[in-house]
Amino acid sequence: MAITDFRNLKDHGGASLAELKEFLSHLRGRSPQEVIGIVKTSLLIQSVAISFLLIVIFLGVFTITPYMIWGPRVAQKPKKAQPPVAAQAAAPAPTATAAKGESKSGDTPSGEDTTKAMKAMGMDETKVADPKTNPLEKDFDKLLDGAK
């Protein structure tokens, strides 16, 4: 503590002492339960019960009321989608632009394009890994730097 702290303690300590004496004089003649602040009838239990009831009422109003107004949800029947095989059979023959890599419909590639893409990505291949080696341990420094 610095010297200024001792001076502040001396100046403000008197005020604190006077406040403490005043507080203790108010406590004279009271029972220990009153001094501690324990009240015979605690409002904690009553407050918890009231809040519980309010929450139950709140949930009831905002769940049961909409159910009573709009009724239960009715499951919608799914639209009948064509199977993929039937969709490919119904698709028109590819044109010259489709042969260049563009599909005629714009969003859906042709069956030939998908097989070429799967072959280019190696999705049609099955590779057997050695169960004794961890592929992440091989060239670990390169793993963090990116594919090199």
Buried (B, 14 or more C-beta within 10 A) or exposed (E): EEEEEEEEEEEEEEEEEEEEEEEEEEEEEEEEEEEEEEEEEEEEEEEEEEEEEEEEEEEEEEEEEEEEEEEEEEEEEEEEEEEEEEEEEEBEEBEEEBEEEBBEEEEEBBBEBEEEEEEEEEEEEEEEEEEEEEEEEEEEEEEEEEEE
